[in-house]
Amino acid sequence: MSVSTIPVICYYNGQIVRTKTDVEYEGSETCIAPLKIPIECTFQELIDMIYSKTTIDKRRFKLVLICKYPLRNGNRFQPFPVRDDSSVREMLDLVNTTTIEEIELYIKVVHVKAQLNQFVGGHEDLFVRYHYNVAQFDYGCGPSSGPVPDTGLNGDDEDSADGEHNDEYGEDVDDECDGPDADVEVDQHASFIRALNQVLENE
């Protein structure tokens, strides 16, 4: 007879302990949260169910899921990371392919602030360049309320309206903010902000 839900016992408020032949969840404040997981459950649905059942604050903490996975050669277990739809299906299928009647799922809680610090630390060079170039932008490379240095050009100069001016030899000189390099910097800044927002939203 086919089943529509799989029993999963979630362990939280403790820590994962691994030995050569086993993986356990220990801690004096360890709690459990029994769940009935639909057989077609997605990773995001599983995460949402755990947040709801455990009342862990999703705005402050991210979840790392580790399943206690049985090995075929004897009574041995190893940690199995559950991180996407495919791994969720493989975890739930243990009930059908082994003698396990309920699945043990261990939860590691990661503070979003710690994850953000790690992210910024790994992109410190881009972070510094971002603020440096914003400062440059405020001083003549774009619309800003900041002071614009005097270039010595007549404001009515026709070429200055196009972002160009003539040097002392009469050759056209492009504005330093034009060109492909500026586009690359903008793309880098946009990528950095998108990644930063993803962390802050605790997606």
C-alpha positions in Angstrom: 0.0 0.0 0.0 1.4 3.4 -1.0 1.7 6.2 1.5 1.1 9.8 0.9 3.1 11.2 3.9 6.4 10.2 5.5 7.1 10.5 9.3 10.1 12.8 9.9 11.4 13.6 13.3 13.2 17.0 13.3 15.9 17.6 16.0 16.9 21.1 16.9 18.4 23.3 19.7 21.4 20.9 19.9 24.4 19.9 17.9 25.3 17.2 15.4 27.9 14.7 16.7 29.6 12.4 14.2 31.6 9.2 14.9 33.2 6.6 12.6 30.0 4.6 12.4 27.2 6.9 13.4 25.8 10.4 13.6 23.7 11.6 16.5 22.1 14.8 17.8 23.0 15.8 21.3 22.5 18.7 23.7 20.7 19.3 27.0 18.2 21.6 25.3 17.5 19.4 22.3 13.9 19.4 21.1 12.1 17.4 18.6 9.3 18.3 16.1 7.5 15.4 14.5 6.3 16.1 11.0 4.3 14.3 8.4 6.0 15.2 5.1 4.0 14.8 1.8 5.8 12.4 -0.5 6.0 15.1 -3.2 7.3 17.7 -0.8 9.8 20.3 -2.2 12.8 21.6 -0.4 11.2 25.0 0.2 8.0 23.5 1.4 10.0 21.4 3.9 11.9 24.4 5.1 8.6 26.3 5.6 7.1 23.4 7.6 10.2 23.3 9.9 10.1 27.0 10.5 6.4 26.8 11.3 6.7 23.7 13.6 9.8 24.8 15.5 9.0 28.6 15.7 12.6 29.3 14.7 12.8 32.9 13.5 13.3 32.8 9.8 14.3 36.4 9.7 17.3 35.8 12.0 18.3 32.2 11.3 18.9 30.0 8.3 18.5 26.2 8.5 21.1 23.5 7.5 19.4 20.1 7.2 21.3 16.8 7.8 19.5 13.5 7.5 20.8 10.4 9.4 21.4 8.2 6.4 21.9 4.4 6.8 24.6 2.5 5.0 24.1 -0.9 3.5 27.2 -2.5 5.0 26.1 -3.1 8.6 24.5 -0.9 11.2 26.3 2.2 10.2 25.0 5.8 9.5 26.4 8.9 7.9 25.2 12.5 7.6 23.4 13.3 4.4 22.9 17.0 3.6 19.4 17.9 2.4 19.7 21.0 0.3 17.4 20.7 -2.7 14.3 18.9 -4.1 16.4 15.9 -5.3 17.9 15.3 -1.8 14.5 15.7 -0.2 13.1 12.9 -2.5 16.1 10.7 -1.7 15.6 11.2 2.0 11.9 10.4 1.9 12.5 7.3 -0.2 14.5 5.8 2.7 11.2 4.5 4.1 10.5 2.5 1.0 14.1 1.3 0.4 15.2 0.4 3.9 13.8 -0.9 7.2 13.5 2.7 8.6 10.0 3.5 9.7 10.7 7.2 10.5 13.4 9.5 9.3 15.7 11.5 11.6 16.4 15.0 10.4 19.0 17.1 12.3 18.8 20.9 12.1 21.7 23.2 12.4 20.8 26.8 12.9 23.0 29.5 11.4 22.6 33.2 12.4 22.0 35.4 9.4 24.4 38.0 10.7 27.2 35.5 10.9 26.5 34.5 7.3 26.4 38.1 6.2 29.8 38.8 7.9 31.2 35.7 6.1 29.8 36.9 2.8 31.2 40.5 3.1 34.5 39.1 4.3 34.7 37.0 1.1 34.0 40.0 -1.1 35.9 42.7 0.9 37.8 43.9 -2.2 34.6 44.5 -4.2 32.9 46.1 -1.1 35.8 48.6 -0.8 35.8 49.3 -4.6 32.1 49.8 -4.5 32.2 52.6 -1.8 35.3 54.1 -3.5 33.6 54.4 -6.8 30.4 55.7 -5.3 32.6 58.5 -3.8 34.0 59.2 -7.3 30.5 59.2 -8.7 29.6 61.9 -6.2 32.4 64.1 -7.4 31.6 64.6 -11.1 30.9 61.3 -12.7 27.1 61.5 -12.5 24.2 63.4 -11.1 24.8 64.2 -7.5 24.3 66.9 -4.8 28.0 66.7 -4.0 30.5 69.4 -5.2 31.8 69.0 -8.8 35.4 70.0 -9.3 36.1 72.9 -11.7 37.4 71.5 -15.0 38.2 74.9 -16.4 35.8 74.4 -19.3 33.1 76.9 -20.3 29.7 75.6 -19.3 28.4 76.5 -22.8 31.1 74.4 -24.5 29.2 72.3 -27.1 31.5 69.3 -26.6 31.1 69.3 -22.8 27.5 68.5 -23.2 28.5 65.2 -24.9 30.8 64.3 -22.0 33.9 65.2 -24.1 36.4 68.1 -24.2 39.5 69.1 -26.2 43.0 68.8 -24.7 45.7 71.3 -25.4 46.5 69.6 -28.7 42.9 69.9 -30.0 42.2 66.2 -29.7 39.0 64.8 -28.3 39.3 63.4 -24.8 36.5 61.1 -23.5 35.1 61.8 -20.0 36.8 59.4 -17.6 33.4 58.0 -16.6 32.6 56.8 -20.2 33.6 53.6 -21.8 33.3 49.8 -21.1 35.2 50.0 -17.8 32.5 52.1 -16.2 29.9 49.5 -17.4 31.9 46.7 -15.9 32.0 48.5 -12.5 28.3 49.1 -12.6 27.7 45.4 -13.3 30.0 44.5 -10.4 28.1 46.8 -8.1 24.8 45.5 -9.2 25.9 41.9 -8.6 27.2 42.7 -5.2 24.0 44.5 -4.1 21.8 41.6 -5.4 23.9 39.0 -3.5 23.8 41.2 -0.4 20.1 41.6 -0.6 19.6 37.8 -1.0 21.5 37.3 2.3 19.5 40.0 4.1 16.2 38.6 2.9 17.1 35.2 4.3 15.8 33.6 1.3 
